[in-house]
Amino acid sequence: MTSPRAKRGFTLVELLVVIGIIALLISILMPALTRSRDQAIRVQCMNNVRQLLVGCHMYVNDNKQNWIFCNWLSQEGKQPLGWLYKYPKLSNPEDVEASALFPYLKVRDPYRCPLDTPPYLHGVTHNLTSYLMNGAANQYGKMTPKNDPVYYRITKFPMNGIAFWEAPDNEGWNDGSSTPDERMTLRHGKGAIFGCFGGHVEWMTFADAEREWKKPQPLNRLFIYFN
């Protein structure tokens, strides 16, 4: 004969205790899970920038060691084919496929941070990419006496000099490059992804980035000027 005590279920107090323990465990685990997710996204974004740099170095090897055009808008007349688009087509997602870099990448995925989701409202080229190239690549719009864009070999740049960073979320930009003092993305929290001319990629906080671009030459890794 079954004992009446064997049929006894959980009391309301016991259920509340169990729910409380589960809630406590969730509150402990959630920050760790969030950090893991953020870290995974950051790694993916860093891999995107790394692929962009690999493509740039492949271009350099095919073009007498000259660094790829940064798409500085005021220089477009004499050199319409840049890393991001072929001028004047720079507003539709498919326009990136006509760029000088795309033949080396063959897919659009590396051009987009996984946290940068539609709608793309922040400037014309936001439809193409989440990233910007440092205008130092062509000396921030400088022209030769023949009114051509200036070009430099990869050996001219410091290998730890910054070539790419993530474009701002709330300011418009109208080409594929910018000056380093422009505000950067807030998608990752307190910092952003930076890619260097030498090919390596790193995470840098906004505070560190600001300190970097305030350094004098030749220590400044962001503002890179040549005579």
C-alpha positions as CSV (number, residue, x, y, z in Angstrom):
1,M,0.0,0.0,0.0
2,T,1.4,3.4,-1.0
3,S,2.1,5.8,1.8
4,P,0.3,9.1,1.6
5,R,3.7,10.9,2.0
6,A,4.9,9.4,-1.3
7,K,2.3,11.4,-3.2
8,R,3.4,14.7,-1.7
9,G,4.4,17.4,-4.3
10,F,6.4,20.6,-4.0
11,T,5.0,23.3,-1.8
12,L,4.7,26.9,-3.0
13,V,7.6,27.9,-0.8
14,E,9.8,25.2,-2.3
15,L,8.9,26.3,-5.9
16,L,9.7,29.9,-5.1
17,V,13.0,28.8,-3.7
18,V,13.8,26.9,-6.8
19,I,12.8,29.8,-9.0
20,G,14.9,32.2,-6.9
21,I,17.9,29.9,-7.3
22,I,17.4,29.7,-11.1
23,A,17.1,33.5,-11.3
24,L,20.2,34.0,-9.3
25,L,22.2,31.6,-11.5
26,I,20.9,33.4,-14.6
27,S,21.9,36.8,-13.2
28,I,25.4,35.4,-12.5
29,L,25.8,33.7,-15.9
30,M,24.3,36.5,-18.1
31,P,27.2,38.9,-17.9
32,A,29.7,36.1,-18.7
33,L,27.5,35.0,-21.7
34,T,27.2,38.6,-22.9
35,R,31.0,39.1,-22.7
36,S,31.5,35.8,-24.6
37,R,29.1,37.0,-27.3
38,D,30.7,40.4,-27.5
39,Q,34.2,38.8,-27.8
40,A,33.0,36.5,-30.6
41,I,31.6,39.4,-32.5
42,R,34.8,41.4,-32.0
43,V,36.9,38.5,-33.3
44,Q,34.7,38.3,-36.4
45,C,35.0,42.1,-37.0
46,M,38.8,41.9,-36.5
47,N,38.8,39.0,-39.1
48,N,36.9,41.2,-41.5
49,V,39.6,44.0,-41.2
50,R,42.3,41.4,-41.5
51,Q,40.8,40.2,-44.8
52,L,40.7,43.7,-46.1
53,L,44.4,44.1,-45.3
54,V,45.3,40.8,-46.9
55,G,43.5,42.0,-50.0
56,C,45.4,45.3,-49.9
57,H,48.7,43.5,-49.7
58,M,47.8,41.3,-52.6
59,Y,47.0,44.4,-54.6
60,V,50.3,45.9,-53.5
61,N,52.2,42.8,-54.8
62,D,50.5,43.2,-58.1
63,N,51.0,46.9,-58.5
64,K,54.7,47.6,-58.0
65,Q,54.4,47.8,-54.2
66,N,52.0,50.9,-54.5
67,W,49.3,51.1,-51.8
68,I,45.7,51.0,-53.0
69,F,43.8,54.3,-53.6
70,C,41.8,55.3,-50.5
71,N,38.8,56.8,-52.4
72,W,39.4,60.3,-51.1
73,L,36.6,62.1,-52.9
74,S,38.5,65.3,-54.0
75,Q,41.1,63.0,-55.8
76,E,38.6,60.9,-57.7
77,G,38.8,62.7,-61.1
78,K,42.2,61.2,-62.1
79,Q,41.9,57.9,-60.3
80,P,38.3,56.6,-60.1
81,L,39.2,53.0,-59.0
82,G,39.8,52.7,-55.2
83,W,39.7,50.1,-52.5
84,L,35.9,50.5,-52.0
85,Y,34.3,51.6,-55.3
86,K,34.8,52.8,-58.8
87,Y,33.8,56.5,-58.9
88,P,31.2,57.8,-59.4
89,K,29.2,54.6,-58.4
90,L,29.5,54.6,-54.6
91,S,26.0,54.3,-53.1
92,N,24.6,50.8,-53.9
93,P,25.8,47.6,-52.1
94,E,26.8,46.0,-55.4
95,D,29.1,49.0,-56.3
96,V,31.8,47.5,-54.0
97,E,32.2,44.7,-56.6
98,A,33.7,47.2,-59.1
99,S,36.4,48.2,-56.6
100,A,40.1,47.5,-57.0
101,L,40.0,45.4,-53.8
102,F,37.0,43.1,-54.6
103,P,38.8,40.8,-57.1
104,Y,41.1,39.7,-54.2
105,L,38.2,39.2,-51.7
106,K,35.5,38.0,-54.1
107,V,32.8,38.3,-51.4
108,R,31.1,41.3,-49.7
109,D,31.2,39.8,-46.1
110,P,34.5,41.4,-45.0
111,Y,33.2,44.9,-45.7
112,R,30.6,44.7,-43.0
113,C,30.9,44.6,-39.2
114,P,28.4,41.9,-37.8
115,L,26.9,44.5,-35.5
116,D,26.3,47.0,-38.3
117,T,22.8,46.1,-39.4
118,P,20.3,47.8,-41.8
119,P,19.1,50.4,-42.4
120,Y,22.3,52.0,-43.5
121,L,21.7,55.7,-43.1
122,H,25.0,57.3,-42.2
123,G,26.4,58.6,-45.5
124,V,26.4,57.4,-49.0
125,T,29.0,54.6,-48.7
126,H,27.4,53.1,-45.6
127,N,25.6,50.9,-48.0
128,L,29.0,49.5,-49.0
129,T,30.9,49.1,-45.8
130,S,31.3,49.6,-42.1
131,Y,34.9,50.7,-42.4
132,L,37.1,53.6,-43.5
133,M,40.6,53.8,-44.9
134,N,43.0,56.3,-43.4
135,G,43.4,59.3,-45.8
136,A,47.1,59.1,-45.1
137,A,47.2,56.5,-47.9
138,N,47.1,59.4,-50.4
139,Q,48.1,62.2,-48.0
140,Y,44.6,63.5,-47.2
141,G,43.8,64.8,-50.7
142,K,47.2,66.0,-51.7
143,M,47.8,66.3,-55.5
144,T,51.0,66.3,-57.6
145,P,52.1,69.3,-59.7
146,K,50.3,67.5,-62.6
147,N,47.1,67.4,-60.5
148,D,47.2,63.7,-59.9
149,P,46.7,61.9,-56.6
150,V,49.9,61.2,-54.7
151,Y,50.8,57.5,-54.2
152,Y,53.2,55.8,-51.9
153,R,54.8,52.3,-51.8
154,I,53.9,50.2,-48.8
155,T,57.5,50.6,-47.5
156,K,56.8,54.3,-47.0
157,F,54.3,53.6,-44.3
158,P,55.2,52.6,-40.7
159,M,54.1,49.0,-40.3
160,N,52.2,49.8,-37.1
161,G,50.5,52.8,-38.8
162,I,46.7,52.7,-38.9
163,A,45.2,51.9,-42.3
164,F,41.6,51.0,-41.4
165,W,39.1,51.7,-38.6
166,E,35.4,51.4,-38.1
167,A,33.4,54.3,-39.4
168,P,31.1,56.4,-37.1
169,D,27.5,55.5,-36.5
170,N,26.0,58.9,-36.3
171,E,28.0,61.1,-38.7
172,G,27.8,61.0,-42.5
173,W,30.8,60.3,-44.7
174,N,30.7,60.5,-48.5
175,D,33.7,58.5,-49.6
176,G,35.8,55.5,-48.5
177,S,38.3,57.4,-46.4
178,S,38.7,60.0,-43.7
179,T,41.0,61.8,-41.3
180,P,41.7,60.0,-38.0
181,D,40.2,62.6,-35.8
182,E,36.7,61.7,-37.0
183,R,34.5,60.1,-34.4
184,M,34.5,56.3,-34.6
185,T,31.8,53.6,-34.1
186,L,30.1,53.0,-30.8
187,R,28.9,49.6,-31.8
188,H,31.5,47.7,-29.7
189,G,31.3,49.9,-26.6
190,K,34.4,51.6,-25.4
191,G,36.6,50.9,-28.4
192,A,36.9,49.9,-32.0
193,I,38.8,47.7,-34.4
194,F,41.9,49.1,-36.2
195,G,43.9,47.6,-39.0
196,C,47.6,48.5,-39.7
197,F,49.5,48.9,-42.9
198,G,51.8,46.0,-41.9
199,G,48.8,43.7,-41.9
200,H,48.0,43.2,-38.2
201,V,44.7,44.1,-36.5
202,E,44.1,45.3,-33.0
203,W,41.5,46.5,-30.5
204,M,41.9,50.1,-29.3
205,T,39.8,52.1,-26.8
206,F,38.6,55.5,-27.7
207,A,40.8,57.0,-25.0
208,D,43.9,55.3,-26.5
209,A,42.9,56.3,-30.0
210,E,42.6,60.0,-29.0
211,R,46.0,59.8,-27.2
212,E,47.5,58.3,-30.3
213,W,46.4,60.9,-32.8
214,K,47.6,63.7,-30.5
215,K,51.2,62.4,-30.5
216,P,53.8,64.3,-32.5
217,Q,55.3,62.9,-35.7
218,P,56.8,60.4,-36.3
219,L,55.3,58.6,-33.3
220,N,51.7,59.3,-34.4
221,R,50.2,56.1,-35.9
222,L,47.0,57.7,-37.1
223,F,48.0,61.0,-38.7
224,I,50.8,60.0,-41.0
225,Y,52.4,62.8,-43.0
226,F,55.1,62.7,-45.6
227,N,57.1,65.5,-47.2
